[in-house]
Amino acid sequence: MNASTTVLDYIYIKTPQGLKEIAERSSGLLAKQRRLLILIDGIKSSSELAALLAEFELSAKLNELAELGFIQLKDAPLSIEPSVEIKEKVIKELPTAPATEAIIPSSIDPIFLEQAKNLMTESAQHCLGIMARSLIEEIQQCNQSNYKVVIARWNMALRQSNKARTHADQYVDAVKTLIGID
């Protein structure tokens, strides 16, 4: 087993600093770094992330995010204790509804909606090419009242694409995670 194969078998999680970066966009990450940070969920291995992003330099990007303190290996102890501010935010956002009910926010944070729109636009451009033009326009016009319909159309377009078919569920999960829906 060579070194690149070993690196691709790791599973990463976001650190408290990484969660804060997703919420606040304060570190000026490049779009590719941010997309990777969003997709890291403690479940997908590095090889699955590489397939989602079609990245050949994934190891370097993972190392950059780790050096910045945004991610770490899943089984490693947390290197930074979450701040009181982050703990309070997480506690406030814990669902109080029974687990059997879907939790749908009454309104989506506009920043998170914008991030989801960016992810949908980038994936549509990458996977659908020129055929995505009208879909991208629809994504850019997406708002609080029609986001479910737009996500559904984008998901169906990915599923019909040879290039994105196998990763459509993972893209949708990333968007749902961003905007906070089940």
C-alpha positions as CSV (number, residue, x, y, z in Angstrom):
1,M,0.0,0.0,0.0
2,N,1.6,3.3,-1.0
3,A,1.4,6.6,0.9
4,S,-1.3,8.1,-1.3
5,T,-3.6,5.1,-0.7
6,T,-3.1,5.4,3.0
7,V,-3.9,9.1,3.0
8,L,-7.1,8.4,1.1
9,D,-8.3,5.9,3.8
10,Y,-8.5,8.5,6.5
11,I,-11.7,10.0,7.9
12,Y,-11.7,13.6,9.0
13,I,-14.0,15.7,11.2
14,K,-14.4,19.4,11.6
15,T,-12.8,21.0,14.6
16,P,-14.7,23.7,16.6
17,Q,-12.7,26.2,14.6
18,G,-13.8,24.5,11.4
19,L,-17.5,24.8,12.4
20,K,-16.9,28.4,13.2
21,E,-15.4,29.0,9.8
22,I,-18.4,27.5,8.1
23,A,-20.7,29.8,10.0
24,E,-18.7,33.0,9.8
25,R,-16.5,32.8,6.7
26,S,-13.8,34.7,8.6
27,S,-10.6,33.1,7.3
28,G,-10.8,33.8,3.6
29,L,-10.6,30.2,2.5
30,L,-10.5,29.5,-1.3
31,A,-13.7,28.1,-2.8
32,K,-12.3,24.6,-3.2
33,Q,-11.0,24.6,0.4
34,R,-14.4,25.8,1.7
35,R,-16.3,23.2,-0.4
36,L,-14.0,20.4,1.0
37,L,-14.5,21.7,4.6
38,I,-18.3,21.6,4.1
39,L,-18.2,18.0,2.8
40,I,-16.1,16.7,5.7
41,D,-18.6,15.0,7.9
42,G,-16.7,12.3,10.0
43,I,-18.3,9.6,7.8
44,K,-16.8,10.0,4.3
45,S,-13.3,8.7,3.8
46,S,-10.7,10.8,1.9
47,S,-11.2,8.6,-1.1
48,E,-14.9,9.3,-1.1
49,L,-14.2,13.0,-0.8
50,A,-11.8,12.7,-3.7
51,A,-14.5,11.1,-5.9
52,L,-17.0,13.8,-5.0
53,L,-14.6,16.6,-5.8
54,A,-12.7,15.0,-8.6
55,E,-9.6,16.4,-7.0
56,F,-6.1,15.0,-7.7
57,E,-4.6,17.3,-5.0
58,L,-6.9,16.3,-2.2
59,S,-4.1,15.3,0.2
60,A,-2.6,18.8,-0.1
61,K,-6.0,20.5,0.5
62,L,-6.7,18.2,3.5
63,N,-3.3,19.1,4.9
64,E,-4.0,22.8,4.4
65,L,-7.3,22.6,6.3
66,A,-5.6,20.5,9.1
67,E,-2.8,23.0,9.4
68,L,-5.3,25.8,9.7
69,G,-7.0,23.9,12.5
70,F,-10.3,23.4,10.7
71,I,-10.2,19.6,10.5
72,Q,-8.5,16.7,12.2
73,L,-8.5,12.9,12.0
74,K,-11.7,11.4,13.3
75,D,-10.0,9.2,15.9
76,A,-7.6,11.9,17.2
77,P,-8.4,13.7,20.4
78,L,-9.8,17.2,19.9
79,S,-6.8,19.5,19.8
80,I,-8.9,22.6,20.8
81,E,-11.5,22.9,23.4
82,P,-14.7,24.5,21.9
83,S,-15.2,28.0,23.1
84,V,-18.1,28.8,25.4
85,E,-19.6,30.8,22.6
86,I,-19.6,27.7,20.2
87,K,-20.9,25.4,23.0
88,E,-23.8,27.8,23.7
89,K,-24.6,28.0,20.0
90,V,-24.6,24.3,19.6
91,I,-26.8,23.8,22.7
92,K,-29.3,26.5,21.4
93,E,-29.5,24.7,18.1
94,L,-30.1,21.2,19.4
95,P,-33.5,20.0,18.3
96,T,-36.2,19.7,20.9
97,A,-38.7,17.9,18.6
98,P,-39.1,14.1,18.8
99,A,-36.6,12.2,16.7
100,T,-39.3,10.8,14.4
101,E,-40.3,14.2,13.1
102,A,-38.4,16.0,10.4
103,I,-37.0,19.3,11.6
104,I,-37.5,22.0,9.1
105,P,-36.4,25.5,10.0
106,S,-39.1,28.2,9.6
107,S,-36.5,30.3,7.8
108,I,-33.0,29.6,6.6
109,D,-30.1,31.8,7.4
110,P,-29.4,33.8,4.3
111,I,-25.7,33.2,4.5
112,F,-26.2,29.4,4.6
113,L,-28.7,29.6,1.8
114,E,-26.1,31.5,-0.3
115,Q,-23.4,28.9,0.5
116,A,-25.8,26.1,-0.5
117,K,-26.6,28.0,-3.8
118,N,-22.8,28.3,-4.4
119,L,-22.3,24.6,-3.9
120,M,-25.2,23.7,-6.2
121,T,-24.0,26.1,-8.9
122,E,-20.4,24.8,-8.7
123,S,-21.5,21.2,-8.9
124,A,-23.9,21.9,-11.7
125,Q,-21.2,23.7,-13.7
126,H,-18.7,20.9,-13.0
127,C,-21.0,17.9,-13.7
128,L,-23.5,19.3,-16.2
129,G,-21.4,21.8,-18.2
130,I,-23.2,23.9,-20.7
131,M,-26.5,22.0,-20.2
132,A,-26.7,23.6,-16.7
133,R,-27.2,27.2,-17.8
134,S,-30.9,27.4,-17.1
135,L,-30.6,25.4,-13.9
136,I,-27.9,27.7,-12.7
137,E,-30.1,30.7,-13.3
138,E,-32.8,29.1,-11.3
139,I,-30.4,28.3,-8.5
140,Q,-29.2,31.9,-8.4
141,Q,-32.9,33.1,-8.1
142,C,-33.5,30.6,-5.3
143,N,-35.0,32.0,-2.1
144,Q,-36.7,31.1,1.2
145,S,-40.0,30.3,-0.5
146,N,-38.8,28.0,-3.4
147,Y,-35.5,26.4,-2.2
148,K,-37.1,22.9,-1.8
149,V,-38.2,22.9,-5.5
150,V,-34.8,24.2,-6.7
151,I,-32.9,21.6,-4.7
152,A,-35.2,18.9,-6.1
153,R,-34.6,20.0,-9.7
154,W,-30.9,20.3,-9.1
155,N,-30.9,16.8,-7.5
156,M,-32.7,15.3,-10.5
157,A,-30.4,16.9,-13.0
158,L,-27.4,15.5,-11.1
159,R,-29.0,12.0,-11.1
160,Q,-29.5,12.2,-14.8
161,S,-25.9,13.1,-15.4
162,N,-23.4,10.3,-16.1
163,K,-20.7,12.3,-14.4
164,A,-22.7,13.0,-11.1
165,R,-25.1,10.2,-10.8
166,T,-23.2,8.2,-8.2
167,H,-22.6,11.3,-6.1
168,A,-25.9,13.0,-6.2
169,D,-27.0,11.9,-2.8
170,Q,-23.8,13.1,-1.2
171,Y,-24.2,16.5,-2.9
172,V,-27.7,16.8,-1.7
173,D,-26.7,15.8,1.9
174,A,-24.1,18.5,1.8
175,V,-26.7,21.1,0.8
176,K,-29.2,19.9,3.4
177,T,-26.5,20.1,6.1
178,L,-25.6,23.6,5.1
179,I,-29.2,24.9,5.3
180,G,-30.2,22.7,8.2
181,I,-32.9,20.4,6.9
182,D,-33.4,16.6,7.1
